[in-house]
């Protein structure tokens, strides 16, 4: 964990800012603007990249990936710039929480994978790159997006320690726990052999 030097009041402010950024449902907004229908009625109904891809628009999916990752990165970077590493970690955590539980959508959001990767890249870029590589390798081998997500999340605390960012390991472990929890239905389908492959509607 980082040393907490920022005042409680400012930490609360950065938590709110992080949550606000994270709760912007880019996947839902993009599919509506691009005339792709209501994302809640498509596939799993999730607002993340994988479900956006089920609309058939690779452009919308790519934009969702970049924007969902970007909001996590921006939360970390602005908090670090104006406060410090303690505020950066808190803002990143809350951006992730905001994506998973956005107040605007009745706290029913995405699974947080892109936001998780984005905030890790901003917080400790070697760890973020290692997580992205783990996602790509696992997803490519299994052709299952959720497998890539689980692999990336579970490897994050290990990468943080191995690459010299032990102060981020606790945050990485907390995020990994939430990612696994959010993927509980996917894990059940993986075990049953019924989890959809990447690109499958």
N, C-alpha and C positions, 0 to 999 in steps of 0.2 A: 504494500500500500504506500501511496505517497505521503509525505509529511503534510499534515493539515495546517496551513498557515493563513488561509483566507478566512475572514470572519464568517460566522454562521449566517448572518443576514445576506452577505454576498453569495455564499454557497447556495442559499435558498433561491436567490435571483437566477443564478446560473442553472439551477435545477429546473426552474420554470421555463427559462429560455430553451434549454435542451429539450424539454418535453414538448414545447410548442413547435420547435423545428421538426422533431421526430414524428409528431402527430399529423403532419401534412400528408394526406393519402394520394401520393402522386399517381399510383397505378389506376386508382378509381377516376381521378381527374383526367388523366391522359386518355383513357378509353372513352370517356364521355366526349371530350373535345374532339377526338379523332373519329367519332361516330361508330365506335366499335360495340356499342351496347352497354348495358349495365353489368359491370364486372361481377357483381354479387350474384347474377343469374348465370354465370358462365363457369364451367368446370367445378372447382372446389368452392368457388365464391370468395376465395382469398384475394387480398388486394396486392399481393406481391408479384414479382417478375415471372415466376413459373406459371401462374394462372393467367397473367396478361399474355403470355406466349400462346395460350390456348385460344386466344381470339384470332390467331392466324397472322398477327402483325408482329414481325420481328423488330420493326422500328419502335413500336410502342413498348415492347419488352425491354429492348436495349435502353431506351430512355428511362423506363421505370427503374432498371438496375442502377443506372448512373445517378439518378436523382435520389433514390432511396439510400444509396451508398453515400451520396454527397451530403445529405442532411446530417448524417452521423458524423462525417468528417468536419463539416462546417461547425457543428456544435462544439467539437473538441478544439478546433483551431482558434475560434474566437474566444473561447473561455481561457485557453492557454495564453493567448496574446494579452488579454486584458486582466487576467487574474493569475493563474498558475496551474501547475500540474494537478493539484487537488481538485480545482474547479473543472479542469479539462476532463478528468475521469468521471466526475459526477455529471457533467453536462452530457458526456457520451453515453453514460448509463441511462440517463433520463430520455435522451433522444431515442434510444433503443426501446425503452418502456413506452414512450409516446407512439412509436410505430406499432408496437404490439397491442397497445390499449389506448387508442385515440378517443378522446372525449367526444369528438364530433361524430363518431360512428358507434356510439354506445359502448365504447371500450372493446369493440370487436375489430381488431386490425390484422396486420400480417404476422408472419412468423419471425421477422427481424433479421434474416440472414444478410441481405445486402447492407442494411444499416449497421449490423455487427461488423462486417468486413470493412465498410467505409470508416467507421470510428477507430478500428484497430489500425488501419493504414495511417490515419492521422495521428494516433496516439503513439504508436511504435511501428514505423513503417516496415522494418525487417520482419516483425511478427505478422503484420498484415499481409505482406507478400507471401510469407510461408503458409498462412491460412488460405489465401487465394489459390496457391499452388496445390495445397491439400484438397481443396474443393474441386479444382479442375481434374486432378488425378483420380479422385474417388468417383466423381460424376462420370468421367470418361470411361472408367473401368466398369461401372455398374449401369450406366445410362439412366440413372435415377437421380434426379435433382436433390431429393431429400437425403440421400446417402452422402452426396457431396457436402450438403449443409451440416449434417451430423459429424462428418469427418473433420471438417474445418473447425467447427465449434469445439469439439472434444480435444482437438490437438492444440488449441490456442493457449491454454495454461502451460502446456509442455513447451511449446515454442517460446513463450515469454521467458521461462526460466532458462532454457538452453541458449537463447540469443541475448541474454544479459538484461532483460527487462522484468526482473522479479517483482518490481513495484507494481507492475500491471497484471501480474498473475492472478491475484485475487479477483480483480474485475473480470478478467477473462474467464475464470472459473464460474463466476456468478452468471455471466452472459451465456456460457455454455450450458449451464443448468436450465436456464429459461428456454434456450433453443431446443434442447432435448424435450422439455416439457411441452412446448408448443408443437413438437413433431410427434407426440404420442400416438396420434391416429396413423401417421405415416409409418411409424415403427411397427404398429400392428399389421398394416398392409404389407410391409416389407417381409415380415415373418410369414405371412400367408401367401406371399408371391403375387399379390394383386396390386402393388403400387405401380401407378402409371410410369411409363418411360418418358424421357425428355422429349417434348414436342407432341406427345400424345394427348388428344383432347379427352 
